Each structure stands twice: as C-alpha cells, then as structure tokens.
C-alpha cells in the first residue's frame, strides 16, 4: 500500500483534544505522522480543502439482513451504504435467518464478510439459541471465535434467571450483552408511541413502560450481581434518568440512542408534505416512520439529547434496519419496524448540531471515541482516534454543504426513510478504512 498525505484537513478528535488545521501522513494503513505541514516525498497527496476530518465512525448496531432476507440488504450493499455514511466499522446483530447462534454459522458469516465487505464488519452472537429466550448459546466457545458481544436484539430476554446466567457467563469472558429493553408482555403488538398522534390515527399503542420496566429490572440485576450491561436504542426520558442514577452509583452501564430518536418526535407519524417535517395530514401516515421502540414525545427527544451531552448515553448507533418498498406498503400496525439509517445518520446529527441542540464534539465522542473503547481490546487493534500509530480509519466531511434526501440518494437496497424529501446539513466526502479509500 503506497503512502498517502492528507493535506489541509481540519482535524477534530475530542479524545485527543485535536481541533486544528494539519496534514496527516498515512503509511501501511496507519497514521504515521500528524503535523502542521508534511513535505511531499513522492507520496500520493489529497487536498482536504479545510474540510473536517474525524476518526472513522463506528456503528454499534446494524442489520444487514444477511443471511435470510438479502432482498432487503446484504453484506456487500450494507457495507457500501455504511461507507457512504462515513462508517468504517460496524457491528452486525445476530437476528438473521437463521440466527447467528453457533460456531458453524459464525464461521460462515465471517467468510461472507471477508468476500464482500467494503469496511470492517464485526458480528454479534445471539445470547439464546434461535433468539427464542429459552436456552443459552455456547458462550464460552463463541467468546473465543471472533464475536464482539452477545445480543438477542429484536427481542428482550424476558426469563430473568436465564438472563442473569447469560450476563454472568458473558461478563466472565469480558463481553457485554446488548439488551433490547422492551418487555414483550407490555408491548401488546403496539406500533406507535402511546400518545395523541397514535390515538388520532387509530394506531396500536406501544407503551413506554415496556422499556422502563426492563431497564429497571436489568439495572437491579447488574447491581445485585456486580455485572456490566448495555442497553440498546433508549427512547424514554425515564430510561435516561434511571441509567443516569445507576452510573452515579458506579454501575458499569453502557447505553445507545439512535439518530432518529434524537431528531424526530411522535408527530412525524402523520407523514410529510414537501419539506415540512411532521405535516399534519390525518388522511395518511408514513410507515417509514415505524420503528421499535417507537419515536416518542418531544420531551423524550430533549431528554435523550441531554443524556448525550452529560455522558449518560455513551453511543449513538443507527439501528440500520432496511426493508423493501413492498414490506412498507402496508398498514402502519402491520408494516415491519425499522428505519434505513446508515447513510443519513451523520447528516441527521450535523443537522441537530446546526440547530444548537448538540455540539459536534458530542457526535464524534459517541460515534467514534466511545464505541472504540469497547472494541479495541477485543480486536487487538487501535481505532477510534486520530493519533499516530492508530489505524487510518478516517471520515472527511464538508459541513458547508447540504444534502437533499431523495430515493436516488440511497446506495442501500432499501430506501425506508422518513427523511425522504428533507434537506440535511453536511456531505460525507470520503471514508477511509486502514488507509484504503472505500467511499469518495
């Protein structure tokens, strides 16, 4: 691999207190040198034109639908979409068909990744066989085989004693369990937040108590057994506050939130008209808005933003969940839940930053620095920082551009996004993994 110099780039990495115009020399896939000026000694040179260069984004929660539903997405198309979104590393969930719950299935998946991925893809294992919540997978065997976490995402592990055993055995191997915090007994097939829009549209309500009850239960489990755990896609103000208090007590709790829960509120269920988000059209709704857990009230959205700013929430992850157009052409209650988030995540967050609701450092901290802390020891490599001898995983951004989200914008096989028709702040110019340009 030939050496490369990125010149005139605005480096931004809050973990390294970097916020300045510099050059970067990349050699053998790593950051070799950072300096105000690096002379060209026959290296390839790319002029960054004062654009923002950040540590490559890490997505701790994606669904590439491979194997089983590759008409929606596959590892190749998903990796292309994530690269376009600025992501250099992603963590795939195990709720494929069949679920990734054994060594043979994991090895098959790793071969597919090696053949088709454009970025660094990491795989979770299911916590229970078939994700049925009845019997644990072989945690000890899978822990030694290249997985990065255990998760039955898509479903909560409701059996308390089984979950405790799974947590203990996973923690003993220094792995997190990623918990989908929604009690099945309280969901009752709900599809939208239990609020005025759902009532006016006649939609089945999905109560916030489903999330709150599991967060309370699992934090008590962690406290009593001195265990660490990770909550996925937090959506409620109560959930944020419970996690905040648990962290103050010294519990090792990690949690994530999605860009769509930070940007949207429940009024978007009405659909859109032109560029006016949340336009109140009671004769129709947008099934692309349907996601689990549902988008909540504006007060919840603000609480999630506060949780990011004060460190209660550690990671922003897309929960990229592509579906085909045919899947979403259904009633709201019957349409599958999920938003296509890989390509729009950073643009969504830059738009939030432009409104003054977050700082750009909050975005980089939660999308690069923090997730890398959970991965570097497991991977045996250094990612998530702009630092000499770290992997040259980098994302170049133009914050002065705007991007119109249309169906043609998407590289993913699926286009199920409630943002279609909206103009977002920013443009991803280039994505680099290990010194190799994978987008741009």
C-alpha positions as CSV (number, residue, x, y, z in Angstrom):
1,X,0.0,0.0,0.0
2,X,1.5,3.3,-1.1
3,X,1.9,6.2,1.3
4,X,-0.6,9.0,1.3
5,X,-0.7,12.5,2.6
6,X,-4.0,14.3,3.5
7,X,-3.2,18.0,3.4
8,X,-5.1,21.0,4.8
9,X,-7.6,19.0,6.8
10,X,-9.3,20.3,9.9
11,X,-8.7,17.6,12.4
12,X,-11.4,17.1,15.0
13,X,-10.9,14.5,17.8
14,X,-12.2,15.4,21.2
15,X,-10.5,12.4,22.8
16,X,-7.1,13.8,21.6
17,X,-8.0,17.5,22.1
18,X,-7.5,18.0,18.3
19,X,-9.2,20.9,16.7
20,X,-6.8,22.4,14.1
21,X,-5.7,22.5,10.5
22,X,-3.0,19.9,9.8
23,X,-1.5,17.4,7.5
24,X,-1.6,13.6,8.0
25,X,0.9,11.0,6.6
26,X,-0.6,7.6,6.2
27,X,1.7,4.6,5.8
28,X,0.9,0.8,5.8
29,X,-2.7,1.5,6.7
30,X,-1.8,3.5,9.8
31,X,-1.5,7.2,10.8
32,X,2.3,7.7,10.6
33,X,2.6,11.4,11.3
34,X,0.4,14.4,12.2
35,X,2.0,17.8,11.6
36,X,1.1,21.4,10.6
37,X,3.0,20.8,7.4
38,X,4.3,17.5,5.9
39,X,6.5,17.7,2.8
40,X,5.7,15.5,-0.1
41,X,8.4,12.9,-0.9
42,X,6.6,11.3,-3.8
43,X,3.6,10.2,-1.7
44,X,0.1,10.5,-3.1
45,X,-1.5,13.7,-1.9
46,X,-5.1,14.5,-1.3
47,X,-6.1,18.1,-0.6
48,X,-8.7,18.2,2.2
49,X,-9.6,21.8,1.4
50,X,-10.0,22.7,5.1
51,X,-12.8,20.1,5.4
52,X,-13.4,18.3,8.7
53,X,-11.5,15.1,9.3
54,X,-12.7,12.9,12.1
55,X,-12.0,9.4,13.4
56,X,-13.8,6.9,11.3
57,X,-17.4,6.4,12.5
58,X,-18.2,3.2,14.3
59,X,-21.8,1.9,14.2
60,X,-22.5,-0.4,17.1
61,X,-25.9,-1.6,15.7
62,X,-26.7,-2.6,12.2
63,X,-28.9,-5.2,10.4
64,X,-27.6,-6.2,7.0
65,X,-30.3,-9.0,6.6
66,X,-27.7,-11.5,5.6
67,X,-28.4,-14.4,5.7
68,X,-32.1,-14.8,5.1
69,X,-33.5,-11.5,3.7
70,X,-30.9,-10.4,1.3
71,X,-33.6,-8.8,-1.0
72,X,-33.7,-6.1,1.7
73,X,-29.9,-5.8,2.2
74,X,-26.8,-7.9,2.1
75,X,-23.3,-7.6,3.5
76,X,-22.0,-6.1,0.3
77,X,-24.8,-3.5,-0.1
78,X,-24.9,-2.8,3.6
79,X,-21.2,-2.1,3.8
80,X,-21.4,0.2,0.7
81,X,-24.2,2.1,2.4
82,X,-22.3,2.4,5.7
83,X,-19.2,3.6,3.9
84,X,-21.2,6.3,2.2
85,X,-22.5,7.3,5.6
86,X,-18.9,7.7,6.9
87,X,-18.7,4.5,8.9
88,X,-15.5,2.5,8.9
89,X,-16.5,-0.2,11.4
90,X,-20.0,-1.7,12.1
91,X,-21.3,-4.3,14.5
92,X,-24.0,-6.6,13.0
93,X,-26.8,-8.0,15.0
94,X,-27.5,-11.7,15.1
95,X,-31.2,-11.6,14.3
96,X,-30.6,-13.1,10.8
97,X,-32.4,-16.1,9.4
98,X,-31.1,-18.4,10.7
99,X,-29.8,-16.5,13.7
100,X,-26.0,-16.4,14.3
101,X,-26.0,-18.7,17.4
102,X,-23.3,-21.4,16.7
103,X,-19.7,-21.6,15.7
104,X,-20.6,-23.0,12.3
105,X,-23.0,-20.2,11.5
106,X,-20.5,-17.6,12.7
107,X,-17.7,-19.0,10.6
108,X,-20.0,-19.0,7.5
109,X,-20.8,-15.4,8.2
110,X,-17.1,-14.4,8.6
111,X,-16.4,-16.0,5.2
112,X,-19.1,-13.9,3.6
113,X,-17.8,-10.8,5.3
114,X,-14.3,-11.4,4.1
115,X,-15.5,-11.9,0.5
116,X,-17.9,-9.0,0.2
117,X,-17.4,-6.3,2.8
118,X,-16.0,-2.9,1.9
119,X,-15.5,-1.9,5.6
120,X,-14.6,-3.6,8.9
121,X,-17.7,-5.7,9.9
122,X,-17.9,-7.3,13.3
123,X,-20.5,-9.8,14.3
124,X,-22.5,-10.4,17.5
125,X,-23.8,-13.8,18.6
126,X,-27.3,-14.4,19.7
127,X,-27.5,-14.9,23.5
128,X,-30.0,-17.7,23.3
129,X,-30.5,-20.4,20.7
130,X,-32.6,-19.2,17.8
131,X,-33.1,-16.0,19.9
132,X,-36.0,-17.8,21.5
133,X,-35.1,-16.9,25.0
134,X,-35.1,-20.5,26.3
135,X,-31.5,-21.9,26.2
136,X,-28.2,-20.0,26.1
137,X,-25.8,-20.4,23.3
138,X,-22.3,-21.8,23.9
139,X,-21.0,-18.6,25.3
140,X,-17.5,-19.9,26.1
141,X,-16.9,-21.4,22.6
142,X,-18.3,-18.3,20.8
143,X,-16.3,-16.0,23.0
144,X,-13.1,-17.4,21.6
145,X,-14.3,-17.3,18.0
146,X,-14.3,-13.6,17.0
147,X,-17.7,-12.3,18.1
148,X,-17.8,-8.9,19.9
149,X,-20.9,-9.1,22.0
150,X,-24.0,-11.2,22.7
151,X,-27.5,-10.0,21.8
152,X,-31.0,-11.3,21.1
153,X,-31.7,-7.8,19.6
154,X,-35.2,-7.6,18.2
155,X,-36.4,-9.3,21.4
156,X,-35.7,-8.9,25.1
157,X,-34.5,-11.9,27.2
158,X,-37.5,-12.0,29.5
159,X,-36.5,-15.0,31.6
160,X,-34.8,-13.3,34.5
161,X,-32.8,-16.2,35.7
162,X,-31.6,-17.1,32.2
163,X,-30.6,-13.5,31.6
164,X,-28.6,-13.4,34.8
165,X,-26.8,-16.6,33.8
166,X,-26.1,-15.3,30.4
167,X,-24.8,-12.0,31.8
168,X,-22.5,-13.8,34.3
169,X,-21.0,-16.1,31.7
170,X,-20.6,-13.3,29.1
171,X,-19.1,-10.9,31.7
172,X,-16.7,-13.7,32.8
173,X,-15.3,-13.6,29.2
174,X,-15.3,-9.8,29.3
175,X,-18.2,-9.5,26.8
176,X,-21.2,-7.2,27.0
177,X,-24.7,-8.4,26.5
178,X,-26.7,-5.9,24.4
179,X,-30.2,-5.9,25.7
180,X,-33.3,-4.9,23.7
181,X,-35.2,-3.2,26.5
182,X,-38.9,-3.8,25.8
183,X,-41.0,-6.2,27.9
184,X,-43.0,-8.4,25.5
185,X,-45.9,-8.7,28.0
186,X,-46.3,-4.9,27.8
187,X,-45.8,-4.3,24.1
188,X,-49.2,-5.9,23.1
189,X,-48.3,-5.6,19.4
190,X,-48.2,-1.8,19.6
191,X,-46.7,0.1,16.7
192,X,-46.6,3.8,17.8
193,X,-45.9,5.7,20.9
194,X,-48.8,5.8,23.4
195,X,-49.7,9.4,22.7
196,X,-52.2,11.8,20.9
197,X,-50.9,11.0,17.4
198,X,-51.5,7.3,17.8
199,X,-55.0,7.9,19.2
200,X,-55.9,10.3,16.4
201,X,-54.6,7.9,13.8
202,X,-56.2,4.8,15.4
203,X,-52.8,3.1,15.8
204,X,-52.0,0.4,18.3
205,X,-50.1,1.9,21.2
206,X,-46.6,0.7,22.3
207,X,-46.3,1.8,25.9
208,X,-43.1,3.4,27.3
209,X,-43.5,1.2,30.4
210,X,-42.2,-1.7,28.2
211,X,-38.8,-0.1,28.1
212,X,-38.8,1.4,31.6
213,X,-39.6,-1.9,33.3
214,X,-36.8,-3.8,31.6
215,X,-34.2,-1.1,32.3
216,X,-35.2,-1.1,36.0
217,X,-35.1,-4.9,36.2
218,X,-31.7,-5.2,34.5
219,X,-30.1,-2.5,36.4
220,X,-31.2,-4.2,39.6
221,X,-29.7,-7.4,38.3
222,X,-26.4,-5.6,37.5
223,X,-26.3,-4.0,40.9
224,X,-27.0,-7.2,42.9
225,X,-24.6,-9.3,40.9
226,X,-21.9,-6.7,40.1
227,X,-22.3,-7.2,36.4
228,X,-21.9,-4.9,33.4
229,X,-24.6,-4.5,30.7
230,X,-25.5,-2.5,27.6
231,X,-29.0,-1.1,26.7
232,X,-29.9,-0.6,23.1
233,X,-31.9,2.2,21.4
234,X,-33.1,4.0,24.6
235,X,-36.2,6.1,23.8
236,X,-37.7,7.4,27.0
237,X,-36.9,10.2,29.4
238,X,-37.5,7.8,32.3
239,X,-34.9,5.4,30.9
240,X,-32.3,8.1,30.6
241,X,-32.9,9.1,34.2
242,X,-32.7,5.6,35.6
243,X,-29.4,5.0,33.7
244,X,-28.0,8.3,34.9
245,X,-28.7,7.4,38.5
246,X,-27.2,3.9,38.0
247,X,-24.0,5.4,36.7
248,X,-23.8,7.8,39.6
249,X,-23.9,4.7,41.8
250,X,-20.8,3.4,40.0
251,X,-22.6,0.7,37.9
252,X,-20.9,-0.2,34.6
253,X,-23.8,0.6,32.3
254,X,-23.5,1.4,28.6
255,X,-26.4,2.7,26.5
256,X,-27.1,3.8,23.0
257,X,-29.5,6.0,21.2
258,X,-30.4,6.3,17.5
259,X,-30.1,9.4,15.3
260,X,-33.9,9.1,14.6
261,X,-34.8,9.1,18.2
262,X,-32.7,12.3,18.6
263,X,-34.1,14.0,15.6
264,X,-37.8,13.0,15.3
265,X,-40.8,13.1,17.6
266,X,-44.1,11.3,17.5
267,X,-45.8,13.9,15.3
268,X,-43.8,12.6,12.3
269,X,-46.2,9.6,12.2
270,X,-48.5,11.9,10.3
271,X,-46.2,11.9,7.3
272,X,-44.7,14.9,5.5
273,X,-45.7,17.4,2.8
274,X,-42.8,18.8,0.9
275,X,-40.0,19.9,3.2
276,X,-42.2,20.5,6.2
277,X,-41.5,17.7,8.7
278,X,-44.4,16.3,10.7
279,X,-47.0,17.9,8.4
280,X,-50.4,17.1,9.9
281,X,-52.2,15.0,7.3
282,X,-54.7,12.9,9.1
283,X,-55.7,11.1,5.9
284,X,-52.3,9.3,5.6
285,X,-49.3,8.2,7.6
286,X,-45.7,7.3,6.8
287,X,-44.9,3.6,7.6
288,X,-41.2,4.5,7.1
289,X,-41.6,6.2,10.5
290,X,-42.4,2.9,12.2
291,X,-39.6,1.6,14.4
292,X,-39.1,-0.3,17.6
293,X,-39.0,1.2,20.1
294,X,-41.3,3.9,18.7
295,X,-40.3,7.5,18.3
296,X,-41.6,9.2,21.5
297,X,-42.7,12.7,22.6
298,X,-40.7,15.9,22.2
299,X,-39.9,15.8,25.9
300,X,-38.3,12.4,25.5
301,X,-36.3,13.6,22.5
302,X,-34.9,16.5,24.5
303,X,-34.0,14.2,27.4
304,X,-32.1,11.9,25.1
305,X,-30.1,14.9,23.8
306,X,-29.3,15.9,27.4
307,X,-28.3,12.3,28.1
308,X,-25.8,12.5,25.2
309,X,-24.4,15.9,26.5
310,X,-23.9,14.8,30.1
311,X,-22.5,11.4,29.3
312,X,-25.4,9.3,30.5
313,X,-25.8,7.8,27.0
314,X,-22.5,6.6,25.6
315,X,-23.1,5.7,22.0
316,X,-25.1,6.9,19.0
317,X,-25.8,3.9,16.8
318,X,-28.0,3.7,13.7
319,X,-30.0,0.5,14.2
320,X,-29.9,0.5,10.4
321,X,-32.9,-1.7,9.6
322,X,-33.6,-1.8,5.8
323,X,-36.9,-3.1,4.4
324,X,-38.2,-3.3,0.9
325,X,-40.8,-0.9,-0.5
326,X,-43.2,-3.8,-0.6
327,X,-42.7,-4.6,3.1
328,X,-43.5,-1.0,4.0
329,X,-46.5,-0.7,1.7
330,X,-48.8,-1.9,4.4
331,X,-50.9,-0.5,7.2
332,X,-48.9,1.1,10.0
333,X,-49.7,-1.5,12.5
334,X,-48.7,-4.3,10.1
335,X,-45.7,-2.8,8.4
336,X,-42.3,-4.1,9.7
337,X,-40.5,-1.8,12.1
338,X,-37.2,-0.3,11.0
339,X,-35.6,2.8,9.5
340,X,-32.8,2.8,6.9
341,X,-30.2,4.8,8.9
342,X,-26.6,4.1,7.6
343,X,-26.4,6.8,5.0
344,X,-28.4,9.5,6.8
345,X,-27.1,9.2,10.4
346,X,-24.2,11.7,10.3
347,X,-26.2,14.1,8.2
348,X,-29.0,13.9,10.8
349,X,-26.6,14.6,13.6
350,X,-25.0,17.5,11.8
351,X,-28.4,19.0,11.3
352,X,-29.1,18.6,15.0
353,X,-25.7,20.4,15.7
354,X,-26.7,23.2,13.3
355,X,-29.7,23.8,15.5
356,X,-27.5,24.2,18.6
357,X,-29.0,21.1,20.2
358,X,-25.7,19.2,20.3
359,X,-22.0,20.1,19.9
360,X,-20.0,18.4,17.1
361,X,-17.7,17.0,19.8
362,X,-20.7,15.1,21.3
363,X,-21.2,13.5,17.9
364,X,-17.6,12.4,17.4
365,X,-17.3,11.2,21.0
366,X,-20.4,9.0,20.8
367,X,-19.8,7.8,17.2
368,X,-16.1,7.2,17.3
369,X,-14.3,7.6,20.6
370,X,-16.7,5.8,22.9
371,X,-17.5,2.7,20.7
372,X,-13.9,2.2,20.0
373,X,-13.2,1.8,23.8
374,X,-15.5,-1.3,23.8
375,X,-13.8,-2.8,20.7
376,X,-10.0,-2.1,20.8
377,X,-9.1,-4.7,23.4
378,X,-11.3,-7.3,21.7
379,X,-9.8,-6.6,18.3
380,X,-6.2,-6.1,19.3
381,X,-6.0,-3.0,17.1
382,X,-6.4,0.7,17.7
383,X,-9.3,2.5,16.1
384,X,-11.5,5.5,17.0
385,X,-8.8,8.2,17.3
386,X,-6.8,10.5,15.1
387,X,-3.5,9.5,16.7
388,X,-0.1,8.3,15.4
389,X,0.2,4.5,15.1
390,X,-3.6,4.2,15.1
391,X,-5.4,2.6,12.1
392,X,-6.1,5.1,9.3
393,X,-9.8,4.9,9.7
394,X,-11.0,8.4,8.8
395,X,-14.0,10.3,7.7
396,X,-13.9,13.5,5.7
397,X,-16.9,15.8,6.0
398,X,-17.9,19.1,4.3
399,X,-20.1,20.9,6.9
400,X,-20.8,23.7,4.5
401,X,-22.7,21.6,2.0
402,X,-26.3,20.4,2.2
403,X,-27.7,17.1,1.1
404,X,-31.3,16.5,-0.2
405,X,-32.5,13.1,0.8
406,X,-34.3,11.5,-2.2
407,X,-34.9,7.9,-3.1
408,X,-32.0,8.2,-5.5
409,X,-29.7,9.2,-2.7
410,X,-29.5,5.7,-1.2
411,X,-26.9,3.1,-2.1
412,X,-28.6,0.6,0.2
413,X,-31.0,-1.9,-1.4
414,X,-33.8,-0.3,0.6
415,X,-35.0,3.3,1.0
416,X,-37.3,3.1,4.0
417,X,-36.5,6.5,5.5
418,X,-38.9,9.1,6.9
419,X,-36.3,11.8,5.9
420,X,-37.0,11.5,2.1
421,X,-37.9,15.0,0.9
422,X,-35.8,16.8,3.5
423,X,-32.6,18.7,3.1
424,X,-30.0,17.8,5.7
425,X,-26.8,19.6,6.7
426,X,-23.4,18.2,5.6
427,X,-21.9,15.9,3.0
428,X,-19.6,12.9,3.5
429,X,-16.7,13.5,1.1
430,X,-14.5,10.4,1.8
431,X,-14.4,7.4,4.0
432,X,-11.1,5.5,4.6
433,X,-10.5,2.1,6.3
434,X,-7.0,1.1,7.1
435,X,-5.6,3.7,4.7
436,X,-7.8,2.5,1.8
437,X,-10.5,4.8,0.4
438,X,-13.8,2.9,0.4
439,X,-16.0,5.9,-0.4
440,X,-15.4,9.2,-2.2
